[in-house]
Amino acid sequence: MRLTFLGAAMTVTGSSYLLETNGLNMLVDCGMFQGSKIIEAFNCRPFPYNPADIDCVLLTHSHIDHSGLLPKLVKEGFKGTIYATKATVELCSIMLPDSAHIQEFDAEIANQKSQRAGKLAAEPLYTVADAQDCLQHFAPVKYNTDLKLNDGVRIRFRDAGHILGSSILEIWATEQGETNKLVFIGDLGQPDQPIIKDPSYIEDVDYLIMKSTYGNRSHDDLDNFAVGRTQIILLPSPPASESRKNTGYTRNHR
């Protein structure tokens, strides 16, 4: 078994890991690098593997720093399956084409400047058509249900409590009669959020892989990304009787 860190190491975006075991080449996430121009330039680098050799992708959730390079992966030869929860699949059907619009717009602006300077035209990282092609590779999976990828690899998606569809990945890999359990956290949510269930408890872990973005600070207030804020805004207000009772409306209406 071999695990390679391809992103979200020494930086907090571009989450991606290559797990090679039992004849399978699996990516956990394929995220876009976001931030300064230096960091975002990483998105234009060739993948450090042949996309056609990747058998499947296990996607923890839809945020672009975890999913944003999937259209590029498909564009450059990936032909496997992208496993994700149903809510993640639905969110990606909105967010990946939207990301593609941004890539096309940025390329158009860059080309306007290039033409004035007599430079070569810029190409978008991927197009809306590439994003639509990518969506054809998605396969929805249920939480808390085992999925057997081959005789030596079994996976399970657990609730991460981060945004709709977000997951913790449990992976059991058996080689030469020995089974190891790997857990990929993705992004972990806080408890007691509207709509979202609390993160699942995971037991019996051999290898734990997680980002430590907020490992040295306390959260006094929720710090949601745009998707997280949207899901709270769309939460319907409780009836007046429920508000007066103060009985934990958000916890009971997920």
Secondary structure, DSSP 8 states (H G I E B T S, - for coil): -EEEE-SSSSSSS--EEEEEETTEEEEEEE----SSHHHHGGGGS--SS-GGG--EEE-----HHHHTTHHHHHHTT--SEEEEEHHHHHHHHHHHHHHHHHHHHHHHHHHHHHHHHT------SS-HHHHHHHHTTEEEE-BT--EEEETTEEEEEEE-SSSTT-EEEEEEEEETTEEEEEEE--S---SS-SSS-------S-SEEE---TTTT---SS----HHHHHHHHTS----HHHHHHTS-HHHH--
